[in-house]
Amino acid sequence: MLRSCGSAATSYGRVMHMRSLLARLVRSPRTILHLAVDRIVAPLWLRLLGVEVGAGCRFEGLPMVSLADGARITLGRDVVIWSREGSSGGIAHPTILAALEPHSSIVVGEGTGISGASIVARRRVEIGRRVLIGAGAGIWDTDFHSLDPAQRRVHATRDAACAAVQIEDEVFVGARTLILKGVTLHSQAVVGAGAVVTKDVGAGAVVFGNPARVVGTVRRINQGERGS
Ligand SMILES: CC(C)(COP(=O)(O)OP(=O)(O)OC[C@H]1O[C@@H](n2cnc3c(N)ncnc32)[C@H](O)[C@@H]1OP(=O)(O)O)[C@@H](O)C(=O)NCCC(=O)NCCS
């Protein structure tokens, strides 16, 4: 009896959801366009470009992808990528995924969410599972240009320093942060908005500032304490 009540309520919920979706569709041609881009164009476009897109990945808007011949970009199951301005807090540009050299790779783990961030690999950027990446964050394994002006005159980008970046499971990367070359963010670390991270961050540590410094741990902050 209880089960049949439950399933009736579920079907009623589904019907109501479909009705409100249909009502939205009829009201707004823009919604139809957005739904088409998000559900059909984005996954298809990424696959055509050579991105490996896991089952259940969801897109809001179209990410910008640059994939060199032989490079690899892999999105695990249930990854969510936000790229539409205004669709989620403070998104100012589409998510950028750029694997620039033949052996570069970007790997994004299951259930990770990325909001209008820029992820650039000359070597490797590896992002774990259930990581949250805020709007405007830059995760770059390269300085992009040599620090030596003589080198830059010869070639704008050749000889730039590079070192792989790793972000472990359940890290929270705040909005407008920069995660620079060679950094590992260990599991469940939190990077406060606007931080510039130049060194590894320990598991469960909370950092902010420029350059980022440890200000506490997730556990202590959850218990209402601050300071390291
Ligand atoms: C500035 C930069 C080029 C320096 O690189 P580097 O010479 O390899 O410097 P290191 O990583 O060895 O860091 C040296 C020190 O400076 C600090 N530091 C490095 N970059 C920093 C930055 N952007 N902000 C604040 N501190 C920084 C490091 O924490 C380290 O501090 P310490 O001496 O207390 O240990 C680099 O860190 C950087 O900012 N890269 C991004 C460049 C960029 O924006 N490119 C895009 C252009 S389109």
The ligand as an ORCA input file, in Angstrom:
! r2SCAN-3c Opt
* xyz 0 1
  C      55.967     34.734    -11.409
  C      56.323     33.358    -11.926
  C      56.594     33.387    -13.400
  C      57.523     32.938    -11.121
  O      57.903     31.634    -11.435
  P      59.217     31.010    -10.751
  O      60.373     31.892    -11.021
  O      59.292     29.589    -11.215
  O      58.902     31.133     -9.216
  P      58.754     29.971     -8.156
  O      57.566     29.142     -8.449
  O      60.088     29.269     -8.014
  O      58.483     30.827     -6.841
  C      59.481     31.675     -6.216
  C      58.824     32.368     -5.018
  O      57.891     33.339     -5.489
  C      56.579     33.016     -5.043
  N      55.692     33.252     -6.182
  C      55.818     32.732     -7.416
  N      54.857     33.193     -8.207
  C      54.099     34.018     -7.463
  C      52.931     34.762     -7.739
  N      52.387     34.768     -8.960
  N      52.405     35.470     -6.745
  C      52.956     35.468     -5.508
  N      54.073     34.771     -5.192
  C      54.627     34.063     -6.166
  C      56.631     31.537     -4.646
  O      55.696     31.248     -3.648
  C      58.044     31.429     -4.128
  O      58.075     31.971     -2.821
  P      59.225     31.597     -1.718
  O      60.483     32.236     -2.202
  O      58.694     32.174     -0.459
  O      59.336     30.098     -1.692
  C      55.164     32.342    -11.762
  O      55.001     31.884    -10.461
  C      53.844     32.877    -12.286
  O      53.209     33.793    -11.757
  N      53.386     32.185    -13.387
  C      52.192     32.542    -14.095
  C      52.582     33.420    -15.257
  C      51.365     33.876    -15.983
  O      50.506     34.536    -15.431
  N      51.299     33.486    -17.257
  C      50.213     33.827    -18.079
  C      50.684     34.847    -19.069
  S      49.617     34.879    -20.490
*
